[in-house]
Amino acid sequence: MRRVYIRSIRPADSPLWEMMRRDLWPDGAEDHGPEIALFFGGHNVTDLSAVLIAEDRTGEIVGFSELSIRDDVPGLTGIRTGYVEGLYVCPGARDCGVAMKLLRAAQHWAREQRCAAFASDRAGRIIVNRSFSAINNRLQSVVGLCGIPRLGSVPA
């Protein structure tokens, strides 16, 4: 497993993020730069709430995940869902556990955002992490016992 650090993206990462987005989504390449500028400008970018970066110990960025919060996922309609919109790992860092680390960090982010579910899609199929809600239910029970409001009672 490759040692990587997962962190939130910073404006200085924009050129590398754009390059990786072009590799992942070549058909929309002309839109990537303007979308990145909007994201860092604080504007609402459709289906983009957060971006996590995987950085190795030399400081090289080797991957990213783009995240959103949805309530329109088929089978989860009306449920606040952390959603992986895109995940990319540079070819030289693949098969080293980087994607798994990005996904774990994305799930942590979704929990911080008070999401009740976690999902993504691949080849047109929705993939739901069934254990995410079970873990959240256990966490809510523990939190409720400590006198902290349950996640369901926290405004979105």
N, C-alpha and C positions, 0 to 999 in steps of 0.2 A: 504494500500500500504506500503510495506516494504521500509525503508529508506536505500538507497544504493548510493554509489558514483561510478561513471564510470570513469575509467582511462585506460591509455595504460598499457599493460603488461610490467613487468620488469623481468630481468633474475632470480631474487630471487623467482619469481612465478612459475618457470618451473616445480617443482615437482607436485604442485596442478593442473597446466594446463594439465600436462600429465595424471594425474589421471582422470580429468574430460573428457579429450579426449577419454580415454579408456572406460569410461561409455557411451559416445556418439557413438563412432565408435569402438566396440570391435573387429571387424574383422581385423582391421589394427593395432592392439595394438603394435606389434613389431616395427612398423615404427614411432610411435609417438615421442619417445625419440630422435632418429636421426634427425627427421624433426624440432623439437624444437631447437636442437643444431645448425642446419643449419640456422634457422631463426635468432637466437641471434648472430650467427657468421657473419651475414651480407650477407649470400649467398641467391641466388634466390631460393625460395621455391615455387613450382608450386601452383597457386591459393591461395597464402597467402601474403597479403601486410601489414596487420595490425591485431592486436588482442586487443580487449577491454575487460577489467575485471570489473565485478561488485563486489564491496566490501562493506560489511555492516559497520555500525558505530563502531563495535568492531574490525574491521580489517580483519574479516573472508571473504575470497573470496567465493562468492556464485554463480558465473556464468561467462561465457565468450562468446564473439562472434568473429569469425574469418572472416576477410574481404579481398576482392580482388577487382581489377578493371578489368573488362572484356569488350571486344568489340565483343564477339561472342554469346551473349545471343539470343536465337531464338526470332524473332520479334523485336529485337533491334540490329541486326547485324550492325557493324560499328559505334555504338553509345557507347561512354564511359559510362560504367555502374558500379556503386558501387554495389557489390554483397556480400551477406551474405553466406559464404561457410558453416558455422556451427554456431549454437547457442545452448548453454547448460546452464541450471539453475539447481543447486543442488536440490534434492527432498525436503528438508526442507524449501527452499525459493520459491517454485513454488506457483502459484496463488496469488502472492503478488505484481505483477507489475514489477518484475525484468526484464523479457524478453522484455517488452515494453520499459523500460528505455535503455536497451542495443540496441534495434532497433532504438530508437530516436538518441542515440549517434552515431550509425552506419550511419544514414542518415546525421547527421552533418559532420561526417568524409568524407562521399562521396561528400558533397558539397565543403568541403575544398580541395578535390582532383580534383575539376572541373568536376565532373561527371554530365552528362545530364539526367541520369536515375538511378533508384535504384530497385534491384530485388533480388530474392532468389528462391529456389526450395523446394518443399515439396512433398514427395511421387511421385517423377518423374514429377511433374508439375511445370512449371515456374510461379512464382508469381511476378508481376510487380506492384510497387507502382505508380499508375497513377497520384496521387496528387504531387509526387516528382517533376516531370518535370514542372507542372503548377506553383509550388512554385518557382522553379528555374527560370522560364520565368519571373515571377514578380520581383524576385531579380535582374535578369539581366537588366530589364528595369530601375529599380531604380539605379543600379550601373552605367548604361550607361548615365543616366541623370546627374550623379555626375562627369562625365568626366573620369571615370575609365573604362578601356577596358572591353567589354563584355566577358563573359566566352568563347563564341565560338571563340574569336580571341586570346585566350591565348594558347600558345603551350602546348601540352600534355606532 
